[in-house]
Amino acid sequence: MPIATNNAPPDKRPRDKAGPARRMFLAAAGAAFLTLPPVPWGQVRAQGIESVDLILLLAIDCSYSVSPTEYNLQTQGLALALLDPEIVEAALAGPNGKIALAVMQWSSENSQILSIPWTVIDRPQAAVQFSAQLSTMARQTADGATALGDALSKAGAYVQSAPFDAFRRVIDVSGDGRKNTGSVVPPVRDALVERGITINALAILNEDAELDQYYAQEVIGGIGSFVVIANDYQGYGKAIRKKLLREIRFVPVSEVEPDLVPGRKIRDS
């Protein structure tokens, strides 16, 4: 392809219409921009935005495979876990002394609802109030299939629009089945990880004994991502406590445990 050049005589070439003052300003602005230091991902601090140590979205499976009893075991297990003194202490122990929580229910492609909006946990009483909301939270999504990819996509949108600033942003997804409708999961997962969001999972094995392997391969991602395993819904409470404690605890990068690696699986016993 020929290269365009400007071979017109000097007196015929288009003149720069900007005046000397404007040219000096543009040159100075360009030089100043080039000298700005790079800002690492996750370290931008927006003015006027409240800083928290963790943004954590709890995504609860409400597809048709989850019975009313099993739904209640999830919500009551979460509610009790957030009353645990060790978890409350972990929530308040970071540099900012607070975290932000929200709860999303999900099932089919177009059925995801933010059931409890973003709430700052900055004192024990805030954890008690959030727990009370969980314990009385009605099931809000329509019965449907398991659209895990769409659930992650919506969860990611909620996390990105959270009105807080945090270095750690996490989606905590729990479920008892594999994706059987909607978006393919790995591309959604990968896009969220690229945006600095970690996805952890709690696999309930009552209907699929190998669900933990599926979650480890196709669902979780990001720094320190892991799967916690509950053998059934009766073991959910113990498993979610272990999962929340691991997610909420503030761990400086220099002190990350050697076993905190993507794909690690932790049983509830």
Residue pairs with C-beta under 8 A, 6 or more apart in sequence:
6 13
16 23
18 26
41 196
42 167
42 196
43 167
44 165
45 51
45 165
46 165
49 163
49 164
49 165
50 120
50 163
50 164
50 165
51 96
51 164
51 165
51 166
52 96
52 98
52 99
52 100
52 120
52 164
52 165
52 166
53 94
53 95
53 96
53 97
53 98
53 99
53 166
53 167
53 168
53 250
54 91
54 94
54 99
54 100
54 166
54 168
54 169
54 170
54 247
54 248
54 250
55 99
55 100
55 118
55 159
55 162
55 164
55 166
55 168
55 169
55 170
56 99
56 100
56 101
56 102
56 170
56 172
56 247
56 248
57 101
57 102
57 103
57 104
57 155
57 158
57 159
57 170
57 171
57 172
58 78
58 101
58 102
58 103
58 104
58 172
58 174
59 103
59 104
59 105
59 106
59 151
59 152
59 155
59 171
59 172
59 173
59 174
60 71
60 74
60 75
60 78
60 103
60 104
60 105
60 106
60 115
60 174
61 74
61 106
61 107
61 146
61 173
61 174
61 175
61 176
61 177
62 71
62 105
62 106
62 107
62 111
62 139
62 140
62 141
63 106
63 107
63 108
63 143
63 144
63 145
63 146
63 147
63 175
63 177
64 107
64 143
64 144
64 145
65 146
65 176
65 177
65 207
66 74
66 176
68 139
69 233
70 176
70 233
71 139
73 233
73 234
73 236
73 237
74 174
74 233
74 236
74 240
75 134
75 135
75 137
76 134
76 135
76 237
77 236
77 237
77 240
77 241
78 103
78 131
78 134
78 240
79 131
79 132
79 134
79 135
80 131
80 237
80 241
81 87
81 237
81 240
81 241
81 244
82 88
82 127
82 130
82 131
82 134
82 244
83 127
83 128
83 131
84 241
84 245
86 245
87 127
87 241
87 244
87 245
87 248
88 121
88 124
88 127
90 245
90 248
90 249
90 250
91 98
91 99
91 121
91 127
91 248
92 98
92 121
92 122
92 123
92 124
93 249
93 250
94 250
95 250
97 122
98 120
98 121
98 122
99 120
99 121
99 248
100 118
100 119
100 120
100 121
100 162
100 164
100 166
101 116
101 118
101 119
101 121
101 130
102 114
102 116
102 117
102 118
102 119
102 158
102 162
103 114
103 115
103 116
103 134
103 137
104 112
104 113
104 114
104 115
104 151
104 154
104 155
104 158
105 112
105 113
105 115
105 139
105 140
105 141
106 112
106 113
106 141
106 147
106 150
106 151
106 154
106 155
107 141
107 142
107 143
107 144
107 145
107 146
107 147
108 141
108 142
108 144
108 145
108 146
108 147
108 150
108 181
108 182
109 144
109 147
109 150
109 181
109 182
109 183
110 150
111 141
111 142
111 144
111 147
112 141
112 150
112 151
112 154
112 155
113 140
113 141
114 158
115 137
115 140
116 130
116 133
116 134
116 137
118 162
118 163
118 164
119 126
119 129
119 130
120 126
120 164
121 127
121 130
144 181
145 180
145 181
145 182
146 175
146 177
146 178
146 179
146 180
146 181
147 179
147 181
147 182
147 183
148 173
148 175
148 178
148 179
148 182
148 185
148 219
149 179
149 182
149 183
149 184
149 185
149 187
149 188
150 182
150 183
150 188
151 173
152 171
152 173
152 185
152 188
152 189
152 192
152 199
152 219
153 183
153 188
155 171
155 173
156 171
156 188
156 191
156 192
156 195
156 197
159 169
159 170
159 171
159 197
160 195
160 197
162 169
168 198
169 196
169 197
169 198
170 197
170 198
170 199
170 200
170 222
170 247
171 192
171 197
171 198
171 199
171 200
172 200
172 201
172 202
172 243
172 244
172 247
173 199
173 200
173 201
173 202
173 219
174 201
174 202
174 203
174 204
174 236
174 240
175 201
175 202
175 203
175 204
175 211
176 203
176 204
176 205
176 206
176 207
176 208
176 211
176 233
177 207
177 208
177 211
178 208
178 211
178 214
179 185
179 218
185 218
185 219
186 218
189 199
189 218
189 219
189 220
189 221
190 221
192 199
192 221
192 222
193 199
193 221
193 222
196 222
197 222
198 221
198 222
198 223
198 224
198 225
199 219
199 220
199 221
199 222
199 225
200 220
200 225
200 226
200 227
200 228
200 243
200 247
201 215
201 219
201 220
201 226
201 227
201 228
202 227
202 228
202 229
202 230
202 236
202 239
202 240
202 243
203 211
203 212
203 214
203 215
203 227
203 228
203 229
203 230
204 211
204 230
204 232
204 233
204 236
205 211
205 212
205 229
205 230
205 231
205 232
206 231
206 232
206 233
208 214
212 227
212 229
212 265
215 227
216 227
216 263
216 265
217 263
219 227
220 226
220 227
220 262
220 263
221 262
222 262
223 262
224 256
224 260
224 261
224 262
225 262
225 263
225 264
226 246
226 260
226 262
226 263
226 264
226 265
226 266
227 263
227 264
227 265
227 266
228 239
228 240
228 242
228 243
228 246
228 265
228 266
228 267
228 268
229 239
229 265
229 266
229 267
229 268
230 236
230 238
230 239
230 240
230 268
231 267
231 268
231 269
235 268
235 269
238 268
238 269
239 268
242 266
242 268
243 266
246 266
251 257
251 260
